[in-house]
Amino acid sequence: MSLVSAKDYRSLLEIIDIVYSVQDRATMMYAMWEKLEKLIGISSAVWLPMDSQTRQFQFKDHLRYRAPIKPVFLFTVYYDLPPNSWTPG
């Protein structure tokens, strides 16, 4: 018994191909989100990078796919850690 149909499997392979073949991060993310929307019905998505050293969100580098800016900003403000409040390890 297969849990993934042949059509869905091809769609997953197309997403993997996008990830490996598209060099520009923003272009890759938008293309991936479009495929995921068709495959699983996502209606919006956000890419919100975080600095690995400070653990601070990099709001200026965010990407949005059909997501309003206000909830993204509020998420950033609510979940962002104060500087120097996190130590690795």
LINCOR-V674918 format. One record per pair of residues at least 24 apart in sequence whose C-alpha atoms are under 10 Angstrom apart, sorted by the first residue. I is the first residue (numbers start at 0). J is the second residue. Records with the same first field share a line. If there is no record, write none. Layout:
BEGIN
I->J + J
END
This chain:
BEGIN
6->38
7->38 + 39
10->34 + 35 + 37 + 38
11->35 + 38
14->38
24->62
25->60 + 61 + 62 + 63
28->62 + 63 + 64
29->62 + 63 + 64
32->63 + 64 + 65
33->64
41->65
42->66
43->67
44->71
45->71
46->71
47->71 + 74 + 75
49->79
51->87
52->83 + 85 + 86 + 87
53->80 + 81 + 82 + 83 + 84 + 85 + 86 + 87
54->79 + 80 + 81 + 82 + 83 + 84 + 85 + 86 + 87
55->79 + 80 + 81 + 82 + 83 + 85
56->80
END
